[in-house]
Amino acid sequence: MTAKETLELISKQWCTIEDLKKLSNLGNNNVYRLKKEIQEELEANGYILPKGLIPMCEVVKKLKIDIDYLNRLANLS
């Protein structure tokens, strides 16, 4: 996945399982575990989430995606 593709993907408001698979490069079991972990953290803080979706901003934080670095890479090509 290129920097531009990653930036396009993380520009979405909500993250699906398929998006999480692409961003994390994990297998099915680990992706579902990661999603559940993020979801449980948010719900413990009082958030109510749509079924099957988690906020993309939380995924970016959890995976520690460096947006500035991706922007620099995307501008090079």
Secondary structure, DSSP 8 states (H G I E B T S, - for coil): --HHHHHHHHTSSEE-HHHHHHHH---HHHHHHHHHHHHHHHHHTT----TT-EEHHHHHHHHT--HHHHHHHHHH-
